[in-house]
């Protein structure tokens, strides 16, 4: 007859962290590391799309104040006469806020989980195979967030003061970036944004299971290309203002002509 032998010692391994209350499905997926990584990757794709579209839309500034104003008006009139004016634009803005919140929270919570795991196993990180971009994600993310708030306050909310003209994007961009310190800030912030986008575009494929030596070079090329495209496009604006390519003296439309119909979103995007 078999007899169970007990040593009287519990050799079970304690969990890394205490499990909290489980949310109902599918919300409980977000309580796992893989769920948070998927949320961060998918929201990152959406935000990357916004950054690209936003940069391309802002290129209308090279066509003059009238064209960039009509671009802003087209955004406010999305949906035509089927929905109230600016409704779809505000739906998109709220969606972006939700995407930003989920992206930031998933990144923060994953970082917390990683720190707890490292401290539990008392293991040091090996940075030999980790790129500079990935090591600096914890810094580039908050810097990009602060830059976003400054950008909104500067060109959308009009916190600059009397020099801000509601709805006149051409004037506001020229007035802001004609200041050398502000132009330097925009240049530095967009370099940081490009570094953040490079690693994000590279790692999101791995998170979604697209990771194979056969096409890793393609992944790297895509990450480099999209980050470089956004960097060149966004850097062109402060450089164009500083070199006089975008200049109030070159405009044919009086300052303030486009402020009557603009909504609270002064930049129009």
Long-range contacts (C-beta under 8 A, 24 or more apart in sequence): 16-116, 16-117, 16-120, 17-113, 17-116, 17-120, 30-106, 33-110, 33-113, 36-106, 36-109, 36-110, 36-113, 37-106, 37-110, 37-207, 38-207, 38-208, 39-102, 39-103, 39-106, 40-102, 40-103, 40-106, 40-107, 40-110, 40-207, 41-203, 41-204, 41-207, 41-208, 43-99, 43-100, 43-102, 43-103, 43-106, 44-103, 44-200, 44-201, 44-204, 45-204, 46-99, 47-96, 47-99, 47-100, 47-103, 48-197, 48-200, 48-201, 48-226, 50-96, 50-99, 51-193, 51-197, 51-230, 52-226, 52-229, 52-230, 54-269, 55-229, 55-230, 55-233, 55-234, 56-233, 57-269, 58-233, 58-237, 58-269, 59-233, 61-169, 61-170, 61-173, 61-237, 61-246, 62-240, 62-245, 62-246, 64-170, 64-251, 64-252, 64-253, 65-168, 65-169, 65-170, 65-171, 65-251, 65-252, 65-253, 65-258, 66-252, 66-253, 68-169, 68-170, 69-167, 69-168, 69-169, 69-170, 69-258, 71-268, 72-167, 72-169, 72-262, 72-267, 72-268, 72-269, 73-261, 73-268, 75-268, 75-269, 76-261, 76-262, 76-263, 76-265, 76-268, 85-263, 86-263, 86-265, 89-263, 89-265, 93-265, 100-145, 100-148, 104-141, 104-145, 107-137, 107-141, 111-138, 131-199, 132-195, 133-195, 133-196, 133-198, 133-199, 133-202, 134-199, 134-203, 136-195, 137-196, 137-199, 137-200, 140-192, 140-193, 140-195, 140-196, 140-199, 141-196, 143-189, 143-192, 144-189, 144-192, 144-193, 144-196, 147-185, 147-189, 147-192, 147-193, 150-185, 150-189, 151-189, 154-182, 155-266, 155-267, 156-265, 156-266, 156-267, 157-266, 158-266, 164-266, 165-255, 165-256, 165-259, 166-259, 166-262, 166-266, 167-258, 167-259, 167-260, 167-261, 167-262, 167-266, 167-268, 168-255, 168-256, 168-257, 168-258, 168-259, 169-258, 169-266, 169-267, 169-268, 170-246, 170-251, 171-248, 171-251, 171-255, 171-256, 172-266, 172-267, 173-237, 173-241, 173-246, 174-241, 174-246, 174-247, 174-248, 175-248, 177-237, 177-238, 177-241, 177-242, 177-246, 178-241, 178-242, 180-242, 182-238, 183-238, 183-239, 183-241, 183-242, 184-238, 186-234, 186-237, 186-238, 187-235, 187-238, 187-239, 190-230, 190-231, 190-234, 190-235, 191-231, 191-235, 193-230, 193-231, 193-234, 194-227, 194-228, 194-230, 194-231, 195-227, 197-223, 197-226, 197-227, 197-230, 198-223, 198-224, 198-227, 199-223, 201-226, 201-227
